[in-house]
């Protein structure tokens, strides 16, 4: 409701702005040539005549009110109540028993019809006479009872016809479905069945059901129209119901036939778009399989690029075919287009941001499917890189769905990018006191990595001293995990930590980070004789 109100206010503002921007002559010209108002003369639910002009200073609305009052006054007088016409200076006079009711002027003729003034007046008189007869019949008890009996008989007849049609529909649907499913397999070309029996049978059943419902609808409309015509007060409604239904069907068929050329043009545009998307599918498939080398397109981004290209093709085809679509030039279609566009512009801002983030991550090659990454506080293997979200499977078996805008706003660590071949980087930190030789710590960490399944020895693990803190140095072990192992990164890291503890325990090295509150009695240093404690090997030692 707010969207519709906003559109209406915007349209009014645009109209006011346009009126203010026009010259004074352009604005005053339509005011001088005012369009004549219209008013309908209605009596006993039947439209007798439409006044389209002002006559002798009396507006169309006042003429309709005065004519209706004269009709009531004349019917209150006893008499035959015969409506007729006669010409005079103002046009044609419509009267009842010689008493004037209203005049039909030349300006009152329907511009869409080519009737003469006399024919227009005679039609108005005939309609008025019919309304007078209905009014008289409404006060006749015998006529009302007869109408009630006819309506009841029609209801019984229509109910019986509906039951018969329902039985026939069931039999016909069952017979046609069985025959279709039986003979559908016979339609073969080169041993290939063209039509699936089950699907064709469902299509036949759907078509029969559609015809059945249309027939019931027509039967209901005819029954309702007849019942309304049985009573004088609703007779005009019943006559207009049939006229409306026939006119609606005629207008629909006429619109369909008139729109056939435009519809063919639109279908041709959509067919060309479909053919172009098929060509794009073949092109991108060759690029993805490395059968075709293109410098500006990597196989990693073939799938999203293909999707974007196909969406662009279909949007362009829709824009080209829009003027040829039936009803595209109507005000209702234009209003609906404006409403949909306004809703999308107001509600799709976050969606556009997510899509833009997905495109940046895809074409920026931040990560690929299968790589091990860390996003904010979460890490795992990328299982899907979508246009709006990214799915990551953690080492604990969880699948995380993270919006691309969140990923783009934070820092992403890719453990699989800077490795030799495929795989991912595995690292861990450990702090040991200064009284333990750093060469021994390096050797112990390398031995723990060697014992861990899933960690590659080529390239060999590397140990770094990342900081010399006040009470201990900090060591970082960096190695590459084997991608063919089924265990996730968390499993391999857990095994590495277990081996580090085992190796350090085997060689009597405590994994502790001392915290000093006063100077120790002896300096925490390693003499040269203890630099190469086992399992460290001096560089000049033999194998």
KAZI-V439055 format. One record per pair of residues at least 24 apart in sequence whose C-alpha atoms are under 6 Angstrom apart, sorted by the first residue. I is the first residue (numbers start at 0). J is the second residue. D is the distance in whole Angstrom. If there is no record, write none. Layout:
# KAZI-V439055
I|J|D ; I|J|D
This chain:
# KAZI-V439055
45|235|5 ; 47|123|6 ; 47|126|5 ; 47|127|6 ; 48|123|6 ; 50|107|6 ; 51|107|5 ; 52|106|6 ; 52|107|6 ; 66|100|5 ; 66|101|6 ; 69|100|6 ; 82|124|6 ; 82|128|5 ; 83|124|6 ; 133|231|5 ; 137|231|6 ; 146|229|5 ; 146|230|6 ; 150|226|5 ; 172|204|6 ; 176|200|5 ; 261|323|5 ; 265|320|5 ; 265|323|6 ; 276|309|6 ; 353|387|5 ; 353|403|6 ; 353|404|5 ; 354|386|5 ; 354|387|5 ; 356|403|5 ; 356|404|5 ; 357|386|5 ; 357|387|6 ; 357|403|6 ; 370|415|5 ; 371|414|5 ; 371|415|6 ; 372|412|5 ; 372|413|4 ; 372|414|6 ; 373|411|6 ; 373|412|5 ; 374|411|5 ; 394|487|5 ; 394|488|6 ; 394|489|5 ; 422|480|6 ; 422|481|6 ; 422|482|4 ; 423|479|6 ; 423|480|6 ; 424|478|6 ; 424|479|5 ; 425|477|6 ; 425|478|5 ; 425|479|6 ; 426|476|5 ; 426|477|4 ; 427|475|6 ; 427|476|5 ; 428|474|6 ; 428|475|4 ; 429|474|5 ; 430|472|6 ; 430|473|5 ; 430|512|6 ; 431|471|6 ; 431|510|6 ; 431|511|6 ; 431|512|6 ; 432|471|5 ; 432|512|6 ; 433|471|5 ; 434|523|5 ; 434|524|5 ; 434|525|6 ; 436|530|5 ; 439|532|6 ; 439|535|5 ; 442|535|5 ; 447|498|5 ; 447|499|5 ; 451|495|6 ; 453|480|5 ; 453|481|5 ; 454|479|6 ; 454|480|4 ; 454|481|6 ; 455|479|6 ; 455|480|6 ; 455|481|6
